[in-house]
Amino acid sequence: MGRLRRLRRSELPEDTVALARFLLGKVLVRDSAGERTSGRIVETEAYPPGDAAGHAFIGLTQRNRSLFLARGHAYVYFIYGKSYMLNVAAERRGVGAGVLLRALEPLEGVPIMERRRGTRRLTDLARGPGRLAAAMAIDRRLDGSDLCAAGPLWLSVDEHRAVRPLRSVRIGLTREVDRKLRFFERGSAYVSGPRNLHR
């Protein structure tokens, strides 16, 4: 892995679907208690404005307010009584939309991720959004974090080759189920979801 450079907000597309594509191949970094973990983003899902499957569809609430921040802020929520999920706010301030980070290829701090997850299987450390959050020690305390600024959680880019994404329908939804708004890296062993979606 080459040297990391923090992503600037001006580099992030101000469009949810474009941002979901753009984030593939970028690196998510977590600094906590003097320890660093990082992983390359290999799978995302877009939840654009007006999407009935998105948390912003009901309008601004106390719970989802971070989705309405300027693009590049974290929206973290708790689901199924056990898992946190990390989204990146995707539009201009006041417009609710986000990109769910679904999977990472672990880069730095693999032993730390193994300890947090209780497994040594590399491909399972951050494959799926709940596992991703657990491996990176992401919880509601990081909700609203600016991922383009200095802090405990941030987005970066290195010298990695550009990714040519594939796309499919999103996973586990009951609304807007036919929209092909899931993007993932071709051939990655770290991508989640059923194999028949990997096209």
Residue pairs with C-beta under 8 A, 6 or more apart in sequence:
1 27
1 38
1 107
1 108
1 158
1 160
2 158
2 159
2 160
3 158
3 159
4 27
4 29
4 38
4 156
4 157
4 158
5 156
5 157
5 158
6 148
6 149
6 150
6 154
6 155
6 156
7 26
7 72
7 147
7 148
7 154
7 155
7 156
7 157
8 148
9 70
9 71
9 72
9 148
12 19
12 22
12 71
12 72
12 148
13 19
13 22
13 71
14 71
14 91
14 92
15 48
15 90
15 91
16 46
16 47
16 48
16 49
16 90
16 91
16 97
16 98
16 99
17 46
17 48
17 181
19 46
19 71
19 88
19 90
19 99
20 44
20 45
20 46
20 90
20 99
20 181
20 183
21 44
21 165
21 183
23 41
23 44
23 88
23 99
23 101
23 155
24 41
24 42
24 43
24 44
24 163
24 165
24 183
24 184
24 185
25 40
25 41
25 42
25 160
25 161
25 162
25 163
25 185
26 40
26 41
26 155
26 156
26 157
27 38
27 39
27 40
27 41
27 107
27 155
27 156
27 157
27 158
27 160
28 38
28 39
28 41
28 86
28 101
28 104
28 136
28 153
28 154
28 155
28 156
29 36
29 37
29 38
29 108
29 153
29 154
29 155
29 156
30 36
30 37
30 38
30 136
30 137
30 138
30 152
30 153
31 151
31 152
31 153
32 137
32 152
35 109
35 112
36 108
36 109
37 106
37 108
37 109
37 112
37 113
37 135
37 136
37 137
38 106
38 107
38 108
38 109
38 156
39 104
39 105
39 106
39 107
39 126
39 132
39 135
39 136
40 104
40 105
40 107
40 160
41 101
41 103
41 104
42 103
42 104
42 105
42 163
42 184
42 185
42 188
42 190
42 191
43 101
43 102
43 103
43 182
43 183
43 184
43 185
43 188
43 190
43 191
43 192
43 193
44 99
44 100
44 101
44 102
44 182
44 183
44 184
45 99
45 100
45 102
45 170
45 171
45 181
45 182
45 183
46 90
46 99
46 181
46 182
46 183
47 53
47 54
47 55
47 56
47 87
47 90
47 97
47 98
47 99
47 100
47 181
48 54
48 90
48 97
48 181
49 56
49 91
49 95
49 96
49 97
50 57
51 57
51 97
51 176
51 179
51 181
52 175
52 176
53 170
53 173
53 174
53 175
53 176
53 177
53 179
54 67
54 96
54 97
54 98
55 63
55 64
55 67
55 75
55 77
55 87
55 96
55 98
56 64
56 67
56 68
56 96
56 97
56 98
57 96
58 64
59 96
60 68
60 96
63 77
64 75
64 77
64 96
65 144
66 73
66 74
66 75
66 76
66 89
66 143
66 144
67 75
67 87
67 89
67 96
67 97
67 98
68 89
68 93
68 94
68 95
68 96
69 75
69 89
69 93
69 144
70 89
70 92
70 93
71 88
71 89
71 90
71 91
71 92
72 88
72 89
72 146
72 147
72 148
72 155
73 88
73 89
73 144
73 145
73 146
73 147
74 86
74 87
74 88
74 89
74 142
74 143
74 144
74 145
74 146
74 147
74 153
75 86
75 87
75 88
75 89
75 98
75 143
75 144
76 84
76 85
76 86
76 87
76 133
76 138
76 139
76 140
76 142
76 143
77 84
77 85
77 87
77 140
77 143
78 84
78 85
78 139
78 140
79 85
79 130
80 130
82 130
83 129
83 130
83 133
83 134
84 130
84 133
84 134
84 138
84 139
84 140
85 100
85 129
85 130
85 133
86 100
86 101
86 129
86 132
86 133
86 136
86 138
86 142
87 98
87 99
87 100
87 101
88 98
88 99
88 101
88 147
88 155
89 97
89 98
90 97
90 98
90 99
91 97
100 129
101 129
101 132
102 128
102 129
102 132
102 171
102 182
102 184
102 191
102 192
102 193
103 126
103 127
103 128
103 129
103 132
103 184
103 188
103 190
103 191
103 192
104 125
104 126
104 132
104 135
104 136
104 190
105 126
105 188
105 190
106 113
106 122
106 125
106 126
106 135
106 190
110 122
110 125
113 125
113 126
113 135
113 136
114 120
114 125
116 134
116 135
116 137
117 124
117 125
117 131
117 134
117 135
119 125
123 189
123 190
124 131
125 131
125 135
126 132
126 135
126 136
126 190
127 190
127 191
127 192
128 192
129 192
132 138
133 139
136 153
138 153
142 152
142 153
145 151
145 152
145 153
147 153
147 154
147 155
148 154
148 155
163 185
163 186
164 186
165 183
165 184
165 185
165 186
166 183
166 184
166 185
166 186
166 198
166 199
167 180
167 181
167 182
167 183
167 184
168 180
168 182
168 184
168 193
168 197
168 198
168 199
169 177
169 178
169 179
169 180
169 181
169 182
169 197
170 176
170 177
170 179
170 181
170 182
171 182
171 192
171 193
171 194
171 197
182 193
182 197
184 191
184 193
184 198
185 191
191 198
